[in-house]
Every structure is written in structure tokens, then in C-alpha cells.
């Protein structure tokens, strides 16, 4: 889970238009600031709100099969597993749903 959160924050940082927000994300990644502080930041909120709204919309559009695979991926993350590992590593018949597009929402 830590690796997934770190990679997600790196993707968000790389996509941020605001240099000050990118620096704050770098501070979190370097361990000099907390994710909790970043989550309370107005600039971070302004960046994340449309991404979360789009993600919620995309979730509503999933087919039942896609939703089940997304739920399996979320459960794997909660167990500390990599839901996108090759099937032989994940021990599953089929890899869980991976959201469209690069990175994370």
C-alpha cells in the first residue's frame, strides 16, 4: 500500500501545474511533511476535487464485471498486495480491473 500511495503522489506531483504545490508534494515524498497536512492544503484540494469527481463518474459507468474487478483490486491493496502483479504472482485467475489511463485519479 505504501508503494502504491507513493507512486500515486509522484504521478499527481508530476501533473500539478502549481510549482508551490509540487514542492509541497516533494516535501511529503521526502518525509519532511505529512500527507495529512497536504490533504488540508487548498491547492491540493483544488487539484484533487475534479479528479475525484471524474473518478466517481467513471466508477458509476463501470459494467458489473468491471466493478467486481475494481473491488477485487481495492481488496488486494488493503491486504498489501499488488493488484496489477502478473497472474502467477497474484495467484488469481485474472488480473483485477485497472482503471483506464496512466497513473491514478
ZAMARGU-4260 file (C-alpha; in steps of 0.2 Angstrom, whole numbers, plus 5000, padded with zeros to 4 digits):
<rodrens>
0) 5000/5000/5000 | 5014/5012/5004 | 5022/5009/4987 | 5005/5012/4979 | 5002/5029/4989
5) 5020/5035/4985 | 5018/5031/4966 | 5001/5040/4966 | 5008/5055/4974 | 5023/5055/4962
10) 5010/5055/4947 | 5000/5069/4955 | 5015/5079/4958 | 5021/5077/4940 | 5004/5083/4934
15) 5002/5098/4946 | 5003/5114/4937 | 5007/5124/4953 | 5026/5124/4957 | 5022/5128/4975
20) 5010/5113/4976 | 5024/5102/4968 | 5036/5107/4981 | 5024/5103/4995 | 5021/5086/4987
25) 5040/5084/4986 | 5041/5088/5005 | 5029/5074/5009 | 5038/5062/4997 | 5055/5066/5006
30) 5046/5063/5023 | 5048/5082/5029 | 5029/5085/5029 | 5014/5074/5032 | 5001/5068/5019
35) 4988/5074/5032 | 4995/5092/5030 | 4995/5091/5011 | 4977/5084/5011 | 4972/5100/5021
40) 4981/5111/5008 | 4969/5122/4997 | 4980/5120/4982 | 4979/5101/4984 | 4960/5102/4986
45) 4958/5112/4970 | 4968/5099/4961 | 4960/5084/4968 | 4942/5089/4968 | 4939/5087/4949
50) 4950/5071/4948 | 4939/5063/4962 | 4923/5069/4954 | 4929/5062/4937 | 4934/5046/4946
55) 4917/5044/4954 | 4908/5047/4937 | 4919/5034/4929 | 4915/5022/4943 | 4897/5024/4940
60) 4899/5019/4922 | 4908/5003/4925 | 4899/4987/4920 | 4896/4974/4934 | 4911/4964/4928
65) 4922/4979/4928 | 4916/4984/4945 | 4919/4967/4953 | 4937/4968/4946 | 4939/4985/4953
70) 4933/4979/4970 | 4945/4964/4969 | 4959/4977/4966 | 4954/4988/4981 | 4954/4972/4992
75) 4971/4967/4986 | 4978/4984/4990 | 4970/4983/5008 | 4979/4967/5010 | 4995/4975/5005
80) 4996/4965/4988 | 4999/4972/4971 | 4983/4971/4961 | 4992/4973/4945 | 5005/4959/4948
85) 5006/4946/4934 | 4993/4932/4937 | 5006/4920/4943 | 5012/4932/4957 | 4994/4937/4962
90) 4988/4919/4962 | 4972/4924/4953 | 4964/4918/4938 | 4963/4935/4930 | 4971/4952/4935
95) 4959/4964/4944 | 4952/4979/4935 | 4965/4993/4931 | 4957/5010/4928 | 4959/5017/4911
100) 4973/5030/4908 | 4990/5032/4915 | 4993/5034/4934 | 4979/5037/4946 | 4964/5048/4948
</rodrens>
